[in-house]
Amino acid sequence: MPVGRPPVPQPRAAVTFLTVAEVASMMRVSKMTVYRLVHAGDLSAVRVGRSFRVPERAVQDYLRDAYTDIA
């Protein structure tokens, strides 16, 4: 690395955050159900001010883990 140059930061993976209403719409449940999942720790979320933002990946992981094969 040349002397005097700051290191170039590595690019971060893009994270898409969803609102509680968007998550509820995706899962076809009420917003209260999403809030219950967040407060129970079953669905990870970030608090921004007085609202929550849920990483899209967390929703995908939750649905994958909650899926049951009936047959």
PAZAPA-4460 file (N, C-alpha, C; in steps of 0.05 Angstrom, whole numbers, plus 32768, in hexadecimal, padded with zeros to 4 digits):
% residues 71
    n_x    n_y    n_z   ca_x   ca_y   ca_z    c_x    c_y    c_z   seq   type   mol
   8011   7FE9   8000   8000   8000   8000   8012   8019   8000     1      M     A
   800C   802C   7FEF   801D   8044   7FEE   801B   8054   8008     2      P     A
   8031   8060   800F   8031   8070   8028   8021   8089   8024     3      V     A
   8012   8092   8038   8004   80AB   8037   7FE7   80A8   802C     4      G     A
   7FE0   8091   8023   7FC4   808D   8019   7FB4   807E   802E     5      R     A
   7F9C   8087   8034   7F8B   8078   8047   7F82   805E   803A     6      P     A
   7F7D   804A   804A   7F73   8031   803F   7F57   8034   8033     7      P     A
   7F52   8026   801E   7F38   8027   8011   7F25   8014   8020     8      V     A
   7F0F   801E   8029   7EFC   800D   8038   7EF0   7FF8   8025     9      P     A
   7EEB   7FE1   8031   7EDF   7FCB   8022   7EC1   7FD0   8020    10      Q     A
   7EB5   7FC9   8009   7E98   7FCE   8007   7E88   7FBC   801A    11      P     A
   7E73   7FC6   8025   7E62   7FB7   8037   7E4C   7FAA   8027    12      R     A
   7E42   7F94   8032   7E2B   7F87   8025   7E13   7F99   802A    13      A     A
   7E03   7F9D   8015   7DEB   7FAE   8018   7DD6   7FA0   8029    14      A     A
   7DCB   7FAF   803B   7DB6   7FA4   804C   7D9C   7FB4   8046    15      V     A
   7D87   7FA5   8040   7D6D   7FB2   803B   7D5C   7FAF   8054    16      T     A
   7D53   7FC6   805E   7D42   7FC6   8075   7D25   7FCA   806D    17      F     A
   7D13   7FBC   807B   7CF6   7FBE   8075   7CE8   7FCA   808E    18      L     A
   7CD2   7FD8   8089   7CC2   7FE1   809F   7CB1   7FCA   80A9    19      T     A
   7CA5   7FCE   80C1   7C94   7FB9   80CC   7C7C   7FB4   80BA    20      V     A
   7C71   7FC9   80AE   7C5A   7FC7   809C   7C62   7FB6   8083    21      A     A
   7C7A   7FBB   8079   7C84   7FAB   8061   7C87   7F8E   8068    22      E     A
   7C92   7F89   8080   7C96   7F6D   8089   7C7B   7F60   808C    23      V     A
   7C68   7F6D   8098   7C4D   7F62   809C   7C40   7F5C   8081    24      A     A
   7C44   7F6D   806E   7C38   7F69   8053   7C45   7F51   8046    25      S     A
   7C60   7F4E   8048   7C6E   7F37   803D   7C65   7F1D   8049    26      M     A
   7C61   7F1D   8063   7C5A   7F05   8071   7C3C   7F00   8073    27      M     A
   7C2D   7F14   806A   7C0F   7F13   806B   7C05   7F0F   8087    28      R     A
   7C10   7F1F   8099   7C07   7F1F   80B5   7C03   7F3C   80BD    29      V     A
   7BF9   7F40   80D6   7BF5   7F5B   80DF   7C10   7F68   80E9    30      S     A
   7C10   7F82   80EB   7C28   7F8F   80F5   7C2D   7F87   8112    31      K     A
   7C18   7F82   8121   7C1B   7F7A   813D   7C29   7F5F   813F    32      M     A
   7C24   7F4D   812C   7C32   7F33   812C   7C50   7F38   8127    33      T     A
   7C57   7F4A   8116   7C73   7F50   8111   7C80   7F5C   812A    34      V     A
   7C72   7F6F   8137   7C7C   7F7A   8150   7C81   7F64   8165    35      Y     A
   7C6E   7F51   8167   7C71   7F3B   817A   7C8A   7F2B   8174    36      R     A
   7C8E   7F25   815A   7CA6   7F15   8152   7CC0   7F24   8159    37      L     A
   7CC0   7F3E   8155   7CD7   7F4F   815B   7CDC   7F4F   8179    38      V     A
   7CC7   7F54   8188   7CCB   7F56   81A6   7CD1   7F3B   81B2    39      H     A
   7CC9   7F25   81A6   7CCF   7F0B   81B0   7CEB   7F02   81A9    40      A     A
   7CF8   7F11   8196   7D13   7F0A   818D   7D13   7EF5   8177    41      G     A
   7CFC   7EEF   816C   7CFA   7EDC   8156   7D02   7EE8   813B    42      D     A
   7CFF   7F03   8139   7D06   7F12   8121   7D17   7F29   8129    43      L     A
   7D30   7F2A   811E   7D42   7F3F   8125   7D3A   7F59   8118    44      S     A
   7D3E   7F6F   8126   7D37   7F8A   811C   7D49   7F9F   8129    45      A     A
   7D4A   7FB6   811C   7D59   7FCC   8126   7D46   7FE2   812D    46      V     A
   7D4A   7FEE   8144   7D38   8004   814C   7D43   801E   8141    47      R     A
   7D33   802D   8133   7D3A   8047   8128   7D26   805B   8133    48      V     A
   7D2F   806A   8146   7D1C   807D   8154   7D07   806C   8163    49      G     A
   7CEE   8071   815C   7CD8   8062   8169   7CCE   804B   8157    50      R     A
   7CDB   8046   8141   7CD1   8031   812F   7CE6   801B   812C    51      S     A
   7CDF   8006   811F   7CF1   7FF0   811B   7CF5   7FEC   80FD    52      F     A
   7D0D   7FE3   80F6   7D14   7FDC   80DA   7D1F   7FBF   80DC    53      R     A
   7D14   7FAF   80CA   7D1B   7F92   80C9   7D2C   7F8D   80B1    54      V     A
   7D44   7F81   80B4   7D54   7F7A   809D   7D45   7F65   808C    55      P     A
   7D45   7F69   8072   7D36   7F57   8060   7D40   7F3A   8064    56      E     A
   7D5A   7F37   8068   7D66   7F1C   806C   7D5A   7F0F   8085    57      R     A
   7D54   7F1E   809A   7D48   7F13   80B2   7D2D   7F07   80AD    58      A     A
   7D1D   7F15   809B   7D03   7F0B   8094   7D06   7EF1   8084    59      V     A
   7D18   7EF0   8071   7D1D   7ED8   8061   7D26   7EC1   8073    60      Q     A
   7D38   7EC6   8086   7D41   7EB1   8098   7D2B   7EA7   80AA    61      D     A
   7D1B   7EBA   80B4   7D04   7EB1   80C5   7CF1   7EA0   80B6    62      Y     A
   7CEA   7EA8   809E   7CD7   7E98   808E   7CE2   7E7D   8087    63      L     A
   7CFC   7E7C   8080   7D09   7E63   8079   7D09   7E50   8092    64      R     A
   7D0F   7E5A   80A9   7D11   7E4A   80C1   7CF5   7E42   80CB    65      D     A
   7CE1   7E52   80C6   7CC6   7E4D   80CF   7CB6   7E3A   80BD    66      A     A
   7CC1   7E36   80A5   7CB3   7E26   8091   7CB2   7E09   809A    67      Y     A
   7C9A   7DFD   8098   7C96   7DE1   809F   7C8A   7DD3   8086    68      T     A
   7C94   7DBC   8080   7C8B   7DAD   8069   7C74   7D9B   8073    69      D     A
   7C5D   7D9F   8068   7C46   7D8F   8070   7C3F   7D7C   8059    70      I     A
   7C42   7D62   805F   7C3B   7D4E   804B   7C40   7D32   8056    71      A     A
***
